């Protein structure tokens, strides 16, 4: 079995080219983007961190590790939220689109790594 391709990128960048299935993984719709502009993108807001967790973290990097633990616990408790992503990975490459400016500390990175582990152990 080949390793699935899961790319991550900001939703404000040009969409991936090729055969990627694209998923917006933010709970809130990104500011300044019309829904028509993302007509090819499936919005999976339930896979995003919960509102209380997102508000608690609020991009406070001193809480990054704890945020990651709590977010992974939310994913473990809600497999129906991330299962469509795992299913899409079985069909081809996917792209996880997120809105935050921080490209090194965001839930898309955590979600990608989580999915790669879950898919590997299937």
SESE-252458 format. One record per residue (C-alpha): x, y, z; residue in one letter; residue number from 1. Coordinates in nm, 3 decimals. Layout:
REM residues N
    east   north      up code pos
       X       Y       Z    a NUM
...
END
This chain:
REM residues 122
    east   north      up code pos
   0.000   0.000   0.000    x   1
   0.135   0.341  -0.093    x   2
   0.140   0.621   0.157    x   3
  -0.163   0.846   0.111    x   4
  -0.102   1.202  -0.007    x   5
  -0.240   1.461   0.233    x   6
  -0.136   1.815   0.151    x   7
  -0.215   2.113   0.368    x   8
  -0.237   2.476   0.264    x   9
  -0.399   2.804   0.350    x  10
  -0.739   2.850   0.191    x  11
  -0.625   3.194   0.070    x  12
  -0.365   3.041  -0.164    x  13
  -0.438   2.911  -0.513    x  14
  -0.611   2.572  -0.493    x  15
  -0.403   2.261  -0.555    x  16
  -0.374   2.151  -0.912    x  17
  -0.430   1.799  -1.029    x  18
  -0.659   1.540  -0.884    x  19
  -0.669   1.651  -0.520    x  20
  -1.001   1.632  -0.339    x  21
  -1.012   1.955  -0.136    x  22
  -1.161   1.995   0.209    x  23
  -1.204   2.310   0.415    x  24
  -1.141   2.199   0.773    x  25
  -1.219   2.520   0.965    x  26
  -1.523   2.555   1.188    x  27
  -1.583   2.911   1.065    x  28
  -1.602   3.017   0.702    x  29
  -1.283   3.206   0.606    x  30
  -1.318   3.583   0.599    x  31
  -1.317   3.748   0.262    x  32
  -1.386   3.433   0.060    x  33
  -1.713   3.388  -0.122    x  34
  -1.866   3.042  -0.110    x  35
  -1.879   3.034  -0.489    x  36
  -1.499   3.064  -0.497    x  37
  -1.474   2.733  -0.311    x  38
  -1.744   2.550  -0.501    x  39
  -1.509   2.255  -0.559    x  40
  -1.426   2.227  -0.187    x  41
  -1.615   2.019   0.067    x  42
  -1.654   2.196   0.402    x  43
  -1.602   1.958   0.696    x  44
  -1.642   2.200   0.986    x  45
  -1.704   1.924   1.240    x  46
  -1.345   1.799   1.199    x  47
  -1.212   2.136   1.320    x  48
  -1.131   2.196   1.687    x  49
  -1.440   2.269   1.893    x  50
  -1.528   2.632   1.955    x  51
  -1.436   2.610   2.327    x  52
  -1.098   2.455   2.243    x  53
  -1.027   2.708   1.969    x  54
  -1.117   2.996   2.202    x  55
  -0.907   2.851   2.485    x  56
  -0.600   2.817   2.263    x  57
  -0.643   3.141   2.066    x  58
  -0.301   3.097   1.903    x  59
  -0.118   3.111   2.236    x  60
   0.194   2.914   2.141    x  61
   0.273   2.835   2.506    x  62
  -0.040   2.614   2.495    x  63
   0.039   2.445   2.160    x  64
   0.128   2.103   2.304    x  65
  -0.179   2.094   2.526    x  66
  -0.395   2.216   2.238    x  67
  -0.267   1.925   2.029    x  68
  -0.351   1.672   2.298    x  69
  -0.701   1.811   2.344    x  70
  -0.765   1.829   1.969    x  71
  -0.655   1.470   1.915    x  72
  -0.886   1.364   2.199    x  73
  -1.171   1.541   2.019    x  74
  -1.086   1.356   1.698    x  75
  -1.074   1.023   1.882    x  76
  -1.420   1.096   2.025    x  77
  -1.563   1.194   1.686    x  78
  -1.453   0.946   1.414    x  79
  -1.755   1.026   1.198    x  80
  -1.608   1.376   1.150    x  81
  -1.273   1.260   1.008    x  82
  -1.380   0.935   0.839    x  83
  -1.477   1.110   0.512    x  84
  -1.116   1.231   0.490    x  85
  -0.980   0.882   0.543    x  86
  -1.222   0.749   0.280    x  87
  -1.113   1.019   0.034    x  88
  -0.747   0.927   0.094    x  89
  -0.821   0.576  -0.024    x  90
  -0.933   0.719  -0.360    x  91
  -0.646   0.964  -0.419    x  92
  -0.464   1.270  -0.290    x  93
  -0.645   1.519  -0.069    x  94
  -0.577   1.875   0.040    x  95
  -0.672   2.011   0.381    x  96
  -0.745   2.383   0.359    x  97
  -0.727   2.607   0.666    x  98
  -0.748   2.980   0.728    x  99
  -0.506   3.070   1.005    x 100
  -0.192   3.268   0.920    x 101
   0.038   3.046   1.127    x 102
   0.170   2.781   0.889    x 103
   0.369   2.598   1.159    x 104
   0.113   2.578   1.441    x 105
  -0.232   2.494   1.311    x 106
  -0.484   2.215   1.340    x 107
  -0.433   2.109   0.977    x 108
  -0.086   1.980   1.065    x 109
  -0.224   1.786   1.360    x 110
  -0.512   1.650   1.155    x 111
  -0.284   1.539   0.869    x 112
  -0.057   1.350   1.108    x 113
  -0.357   1.200   1.286    x 114
  -0.507   1.076   0.959    x 115
  -0.178   0.927   0.843    x 116
  -0.157   0.723   1.165    x 117
  -0.521   0.612   1.145    x 118
  -0.494   0.509   0.781    x 119
  -0.168   0.322   0.845    x 120
  -0.329   0.113   1.119    x 121
  -0.635   0.013   0.920    x 122
END
